[in-house]
Amino acid sequence: MMRRLALAAAVGMVAFGAMPALAQQKVVNVYNWSDYIDESVLEDFTKETGIKVRYDVFDSNEVLETKLLAG
């Protein structure tokens, strides 16, 4: 339960931090560890906010670093 609450808070902070861009796009990008966020959390977020979550995952620090450096 605490993990889900922390996760929802993190997604909310990302969404509110990017509010001007989201006002036009209605999409938030999340890049996270694989199997870290339950799909139902993302679906609930979209239902409650109308903002689509574009969710991508990584399974190692090396993959994360490569993707971040590539842009």
DSSP file (Angstrom, degrees, kcal/mol; ACC not computed):
  #  RESIDUE AA STRUCTURE BP1 BP2  ACC     N-H-->O    O-->H-N    N-H-->O    O-->H-N    TCO  KAPPA ALPHA  PHI   PSI    X-CA   Y-CA   Z-CA
    1    1 A M     >        0   0    0      0, 0.0     4,-2.4     0, 0.0     5,-0.2   0.000 360.0 360.0 360.0 -43.6    0.0    0.0    0.0
    2    2 A M  H  >  +     0   0    0      1,-0.2     4,-2.8     2,-0.2     5,-0.2   0.883 360.0  52.9 -65.0 -37.1    2.8    2.4    0.9
    3    3 A R  H  > S+     0   0    0      2,-0.2     4,-2.3     1,-0.2    -1,-0.2   0.920 110.3  47.0 -63.9 -43.1    4.6    1.6   -2.4
    4    4 A R  H  > S+     0   0    0      2,-0.2     4,-2.7     1,-0.2    -2,-0.2   0.900 113.0  49.1 -65.4 -41.1    1.4    2.3   -4.4
    5    5 A L  H  X S+     0   0    0     -4,-2.4     4,-2.3     2,-0.2    -2,-0.2   0.922 112.4  47.4 -64.9 -44.2    0.9    5.6   -2.5
    6    6 A A  H  X S+     0   0    0     -4,-2.8     4,-2.3     1,-0.2    -2,-0.2   0.894 113.0  49.9 -63.3 -39.3    4.5    6.7   -3.0
    7    7 A L  H  X S+     0   0    0     -4,-2.3     4,-2.7    -5,-0.2     5,-0.2   0.919 109.5  49.5 -66.0 -44.5    4.2    5.8   -6.7
    8    8 A A  H  X S+     0   0    0     -4,-2.7     4,-2.4     1,-0.2    -1,-0.2   0.894 111.1  51.0 -62.1 -39.0    1.0    7.7   -7.2
    9    9 A A  H  X S+     0   0    0     -4,-2.3     4,-2.4     2,-0.2    -1,-0.2   0.911 110.2  49.3 -64.2 -41.8    2.6   10.7   -5.5
   10   10 A A  H  X S+     0   0    0     -4,-2.3     4,-2.3     2,-0.2    -2,-0.2   0.920 111.5  48.1 -64.1 -44.1    5.6   10.5   -7.8
   11   11 A V  H  X S+     0   0    0     -4,-2.7     4,-2.5     1,-0.2    -1,-0.2   0.909 111.6  51.5 -62.5 -41.1    3.5   10.2  -10.9
   12   12 A G  H  X S+     0   0    0     -4,-2.4     4,-2.8    -5,-0.2     5,-0.2   0.900 108.6  50.3 -62.4 -41.3    1.5   13.2   -9.6
   13   13 A M  H  X S+     0   0    0     -4,-2.4     4,-2.4     2,-0.2    -1,-0.2   0.905 111.2  48.8 -64.6 -40.5    4.6   15.3   -9.1
   14   14 A V  H  X S+     0   0    0     -4,-2.3     4,-1.4     2,-0.2    -2,-0.2   0.931 112.8  48.5 -62.6 -44.4    5.8   14.5  -12.6
   15   15 A A  H  < S+     0   0    0     -4,-2.5     3,-0.2     1,-0.2    -2,-0.2   0.923 115.7  42.0 -63.6 -45.1    2.4   15.4  -14.0
   16   16 A F  H >< S+     0   0    0     -4,-2.8     3,-1.2     1,-0.2    -1,-0.2   0.826 110.0  58.2 -74.0 -29.9    2.2   18.7  -12.1
   17   17 A G  H 3< S+     0   0    0     -4,-2.4    -1,-0.2     1,-0.3    -2,-0.2   0.797 113.1  39.6 -66.8 -28.4    5.8   19.6  -12.8
   18   18 A A  T 3X S+     0   0    0     -4,-1.4     4,-2.3    -3,-0.2     3,-0.4   0.039  79.3 129.2-107.0  24.6    5.2   19.4  -16.5
   19   19 A M  H <>  +     0   0    0     -3,-1.2     4,-1.8     1,-0.2    -1,-0.2   0.849  66.9  53.4 -54.5 -45.0    1.8   21.0  -16.4
   20   20 A P  H  > S+     0   0    0      0, 0.0     4,-0.5     0, 0.0    -1,-0.2   0.923 114.0  42.8 -59.8 -41.7    2.4   23.7  -19.1
   21   21 A A  H >> S+     0   0    0     -3,-0.4     4,-1.9     1,-0.2     3,-0.9   0.879 113.3  52.9 -69.2 -36.8    3.5   21.0  -21.6
   22   22 A L  H 3X S+     0   0    0     -4,-2.3     4,-1.9     1,-0.2    -1,-0.2   0.760  92.2  73.2 -71.8 -23.7    0.7   18.7  -20.6
   23   23 A A  H 3< S+     0   0    0     -4,-1.8    -1,-0.2    -5,-0.2    -2,-0.2   0.830 111.5  29.5 -59.2 -29.9   -1.9   21.3  -21.1
   24   24 A Q  H << S+     0   0    0     -3,-0.9    -2,-0.2    -4,-0.5    -1,-0.2   0.844 132.8  30.9 -94.4 -41.7   -1.4   20.9  -24.8
   25   25 A Q  H  < S-     0   0    0     -4,-1.9    -3,-0.2     2,-0.1    -2,-0.2   0.823  76.6-151.5 -92.5 -34.2   -0.4   17.2  -25.1
   26   26 A K     <  +     0   0    0     -4,-1.9    26,-2.7     1,-0.2     2,-0.4   0.869  59.3 115.7  58.2  39.2   -2.2   15.5  -22.2
   27   27 A V  E     -a   52   0A   0     24,-0.2     2,-0.4    -6,-0.1    -1,-0.2  -1.000  47.3-165.0-137.0 136.7    0.7   12.9  -22.0
   28   28 A V  E     -a   53   0A   0     24,-2.7    26,-3.0    -2,-0.4     2,-0.5  -0.987  15.2-142.2-120.6 134.3    3.2   12.2  -19.3
   29   29 A N  E     -a   54   0A   0     -2,-0.4     2,-0.4    24,-0.2    26,-0.2  -0.826  17.5-174.0 -97.3 129.4    6.3   10.1  -20.0
   30   30 A V  E     -a   55   0A   0     24,-2.6    26,-2.8    -2,-0.5     2,-0.5  -0.990   8.1-173.0-125.2 126.7    7.5    7.7  -17.3
   31   31 A Y  E     +a   56   0A   0     -2,-0.4     2,-0.3    24,-0.2    26,-0.2  -0.982  29.4 146.8-119.1 118.8   10.7    5.8  -17.5
   32   32 A N  E     -a   57   0A   0     24,-2.1    26,-1.8    -2,-0.5     3,-0.1  -0.878  51.5 -68.9-148.5 168.5   11.0    3.3  -14.7
   33   33 A W  E >   -a   58   0A   0     -2,-0.3     3,-1.3    24,-0.2     4,-0.4  -0.355  64.4 -96.4 -60.3 145.0   12.3   -0.1  -13.5
   34   34 A S  T 3  S+     0   0    0     24,-1.9    -1,-0.1     1,-0.2    22,-0.0  -0.367 107.1  12.5 -64.4 145.9   10.4   -3.0  -15.0
   35   35 A D  T 3  S+     0   0    0      2,-0.2    -1,-0.2     1,-0.1     3,-0.1   0.725  95.2 114.8  59.3  26.4    7.5   -4.4  -12.9
   36   36 A Y    <   +     0   0    0     -3,-1.3     2,-0.5     1,-0.2    -2,-0.1   0.810  69.9  43.9 -93.1 -34.2    7.7   -1.4  -10.6
   37   37 A I  S    S-     0   0    0     -4,-0.4    -1,-0.2   -30,-0.0     2,-0.2  -0.950  84.1-126.4-115.6 128.5    4.3    0.2  -11.2
   38   38 A D    >>  -     0   0    0     -2,-0.5     3,-1.3     1,-0.1     4,-1.1  -0.490  20.6-125.2 -69.1 139.7    1.2   -1.9  -11.5
   39   39 A E  H 3> S+     0   0    0      1,-0.3     4,-2.4     2,-0.2     5,-0.2   0.823 108.7  63.6 -55.9 -33.1   -0.7   -1.3  -14.7
   40   40 A S  H 3> S+     0   0    0      1,-0.2     4,-2.7     2,-0.2    -1,-0.3   0.829  97.3  56.4 -64.4 -30.5   -3.9   -0.5  -12.7
   41   41 A V  H <> S+     0   0    0     -3,-1.3     4,-2.4     2,-0.2    -1,-0.2   0.922 109.0  45.9 -64.9 -43.8   -2.1    2.5  -11.2
   42   42 A L  H  X S+     0   0    0     -4,-1.1     4,-2.2     2,-0.2    -2,-0.2   0.912 114.0  48.3 -65.5 -42.3   -1.4    3.9  -14.6
   43   43 A E  H  X S+     0   0    0     -4,-2.4     4,-2.4     2,-0.2    -2,-0.2   0.917 112.1  49.1 -64.0 -43.1   -5.0    3.2  -15.8
   44   44 A D  H  X S+     0   0    0     -4,-2.7     4,-2.6     2,-0.2     5,-0.2   0.902 109.5  52.6 -62.5 -41.2   -6.4    4.8  -12.6
   45   45 A F  H  X S+     0   0    0     -4,-2.4     4,-2.2     1,-0.2     6,-0.4   0.930 110.9  46.7 -59.6 -46.4   -4.2    7.9  -13.2
   46   46 A T  H  X S+     0   0    0     -4,-2.2     4,-2.6     1,-0.2    -2,-0.2   0.904 112.8  49.7 -64.0 -41.8   -5.5    8.3  -16.7
   47   47 A K  H  < S+     0   0    0     -4,-2.4    -1,-0.2     1,-0.2    -2,-0.2   0.906 115.7  42.7 -62.8 -42.0   -9.1    7.8  -15.7
   48   48 A E  H  < S+     0   0    0     -4,-2.6    -2,-0.2    -5,-0.2    -1,-0.2   0.807 129.9  23.2 -76.8 -30.1   -8.8   10.4  -12.9
   49   49 A T  H  < S-     0   0    0     -4,-2.2    -3,-0.2    -5,-0.2    -2,-0.2   0.665  89.9-127.9-111.6 -21.2   -6.8   13.0  -14.8
   50   50 A G     <  +     0   0    0     -4,-2.6     2,-0.5    -5,-0.4    -4,-0.2   0.552  68.3 130.1  78.8   7.0   -7.5   12.4  -18.5
   51   51 A I        -     0   0    0     -6,-0.4    -1,-0.3    -5,-0.1     2,-0.2  -0.843  56.2-133.6 -99.5 125.9   -3.7   12.4  -19.0
   52   52 A K  E     -a   27   0A   0    -26,-2.7   -24,-2.7    -2,-0.5     2,-0.6  -0.552  14.4-139.2 -76.7 139.9   -2.2    9.5  -20.9
   53   53 A V  E     -a   28   0A   0     -2,-0.2     2,-0.9   -26,-0.2   -24,-0.2  -0.902   6.9-159.3-102.8 120.0    0.8    7.8  -19.4
   54   54 A R  E     -a   29   0A   0    -26,-3.0   -24,-2.6    -2,-0.6     2,-0.5  -0.874  22.8-167.1 -95.6 104.8    3.5    6.8  -21.9
   55   55 A Y  E     +a   30   0A   0     -2,-0.9     2,-0.3   -26,-0.2   -24,-0.2  -0.844  15.2 171.2-107.6 123.4    5.3    4.1  -19.8
   56   56 A D  E     -a   31   0A   0    -26,-2.8   -24,-2.1    -2,-0.5     2,-0.3  -0.953  14.3-154.9-128.0 148.4    8.7    2.7  -20.8
   57   57 A V  E     -a   32   0A   0     -2,-0.3     2,-0.3   -26,-0.2   -24,-0.2  -0.814  10.5-161.8-125.5 161.2   10.9    0.5  -18.6
   58   58 A F  E     -a   33   0A   0    -26,-1.8   -24,-1.9    -2,-0.3     3,-0.1  -0.953   8.2-159.4-134.2 156.7   14.5   -0.5  -18.1
   59   59 A D  S    S+     0   0    0     -2,-0.3     2,-0.3   -26,-0.2   -26,-0.1   0.372  73.4  27.6-119.7   2.7   15.9   -3.6  -16.4
   60   60 A S  S  > S-     0   0    0      1,-0.1     4,-2.1     0, 0.0    -1,-0.2  -0.986  76.5-112.6-155.8 160.9   19.5   -2.5  -15.5
   61   61 A N  H  > S+     0   0    0     -2,-0.3     4,-2.8     1,-0.2     5,-0.2   0.837 116.6  57.7 -63.8 -32.2   21.4    0.6  -14.8
   62   62 A E  H  > S+     0   0    0      2,-0.2     4,-2.5     1,-0.2    -1,-0.2   0.918 106.7  46.6 -65.2 -43.5   23.3    0.2  -18.1
   63   63 A V  H  > S+     0   0    0      2,-0.2     4,-2.4     1,-0.2     5,-0.2   0.916 113.1  50.7 -64.1 -42.6   20.1    0.2  -20.1
   64   64 A L  H  X S+     0   0    0     -4,-2.1     4,-2.6     2,-0.2     5,-0.2   0.948 111.8  46.4 -58.5 -50.9   18.9    3.3  -18.2
   65   65 A E  H  X S+     0   0    0     -4,-2.8     4,-2.6     1,-0.2     5,-0.2   0.909 112.0  50.7 -61.3 -43.5   22.2    5.1  -18.8
   66   66 A T  H  X S+     0   0    0     -4,-2.5     4,-1.6     1,-0.2    -1,-0.2   0.925 112.9  45.8 -60.3 -45.5   22.3    4.2  -22.5
   67   67 A K  H  X S+     0   0    0     -4,-2.4     4,-1.0     1,-0.2    -2,-0.2   0.913 113.7  48.5 -66.5 -42.6   18.7    5.4  -23.0
   68   68 A L  H  < S+     0   0    0     -4,-2.6     3,-0.4     1,-0.2    -2,-0.2   0.898 112.0  48.6 -65.7 -39.9   19.2    8.6  -21.1
   69   69 A L  H  < S+     0   0    0     -4,-2.6    -1,-0.2     1,-0.2    -2,-0.2   0.807 108.2  55.2 -69.9 -28.2   22.4    9.4  -23.0
   70   70 A A  H  <        0   0    0     -4,-1.6    -1,-0.2    -5,-0.2    -2,-0.2   0.721 360.0 360.0 -76.4 -20.9   20.7    8.8  -26.3
   71   71 A G     <        0   0    0     -4,-1.0    -3,-0.2    -3,-0.4    -2,-0.1   0.440 360.0 360.0  95.1 360.0   18.0   11.3  -25.5
